[in-house]
């Protein structure tokens, strides 16, 4: 998002400094020399030159449509900056996002597209670090809510981001290298699949809608739905395994409860069958350790 916050040409940068001046309806047309002079300040010579061009009819006018486009272009980096300044966990994020829309007077549909683009860029930025973190699932959920995105918009953003990220990845990494589960780029792709699966499930998608959205993401990476979900499980299950290991270590303290494990399963998407198998394995490991301790005491 930091790169996005810095985007824009001279006119859009100027609009960001004084958005109220350039709002739709505020000015139908502005002499090009005036706008150019404003942009080129403090060079009076350049501004004067622009004025001269306008007088001769060369510079002409910057029309209303051009100003509208510049205003919208300025709103994109302003939106990114608002999220950077607030942070995704700010309870006022939605209000700050709405303030950007109001300040730049952006059409509702256009602003929805901007929000989807910001979400997409944030998602790609997150998966560039191949190490998955459970906290990132919450980050994406908070960002989505703050941007006011519905399920359709989020699904489209994940699909678009998947295609773009795969294209970027394949510019430097041959596809055959992505077959190695330990390759950093393959790990980033698997992380993308995990975050997408969690985003769709936690949004309350119907099973049909979930399969549609998840298959679009899988298709972008040239794999089928079954393989995509297998890769998701390979990320989710180690997280829960660590939670179970922590439970064993804290049994005598009572610091971990069954409710905590249930929340962990819901957060990670661990189904009942998988959870049962992992619980049995954990129980067996605990028994083995206890027997080992007893044997050592007897010796």
Secondary structure by P-SEA (a helix, b strand, c coil): cccccccccaaaaaaaaccccccccccccccaaaaaaaaacccaaaaaaaaaaaaacccccccaaaaaaaaaaaaaaaaaaaaaaccccccaaaaaaaaaaaaacccaaaaaaaaaaaaaaaaaaaaccccccaaaaaaaaaaaaaacccaaaaaaaaaaaaaaaaaaaacccccccccccccaaaaaaaaaaaaaaaaaaaacccaaaaaaaaaaaaaaacccaaaaaaaaaaaaaaaaaaaaaaaaaacccccccaaaaaaaaaaacccaaaaaaaaaaaaaaaaaaaaaaaaaaac
